[in-house]
Amino acid sequence: MAGIKGKHNPVDPATNQLKVKLTQEELTMLNKCVKLTGKTKSDVVREGIEEVFKKYQK
């Protein structure tokens, strides 16, 4: 699995969409992550998915 470095990989473009309901607190956290990292919301979510995946692969 390729690591998240910023924008998604143009060789393997993201073509699947996911609709997610967030609490106000979760949305606030997501927006702060976006501001702190300069990444898109999608990139932050992808990075989170990768981190959880890695955690449970051990």
N, C-alpha and C positions, 0 to 999 in steps of 0.2 A: 504494500500500500504506500503510495507516494505521500510524503509529508506536505502539510499546508504551509506555504511560504508567503502567501499573499493572495493574489487572484487565483482562481481555479485554473487547472491545466488545460490550455487550448487544444492539446492533443487528445484529451478525453473530456470534451465539453459537458458541463452539467446540463442535462436536458429534463430532469425530473423535478417536479415542484412539490412542495409540502406546505400545507397550511397548518399553522400552529397557533393555539390560543395561549396567551401569556397573561399572568397577573400584572398589575401595574408595577409591582416591585421587580418582577422578572424583566419587564420592558425597560425599566429604569436601569437595571444592571446591564442589559444588552446595550443600551444607548451609551452608557459610561464606557463599556468595553470598546465600542466603536470610536468614541472620542479619544480614548487613551492609546489605541493601537493604530488608528488611521485606516483600519480595515473596514470592509462592508459588513453589514449585518449577516449576510450569507456566509462570508468568510469566517466570522466569529463563530457562527453556529457550526460550520464544517469543522473548525478547529476543536470545538467542544465535543463533537461526535468522535473525532479521532482520538482525543484524550480519554474518553470513556472506553472506547474500543481497546486502546492500548492497556488500560488498567485491568480489564477483564481477560486479556489474552495471556496473562502471566500464569 
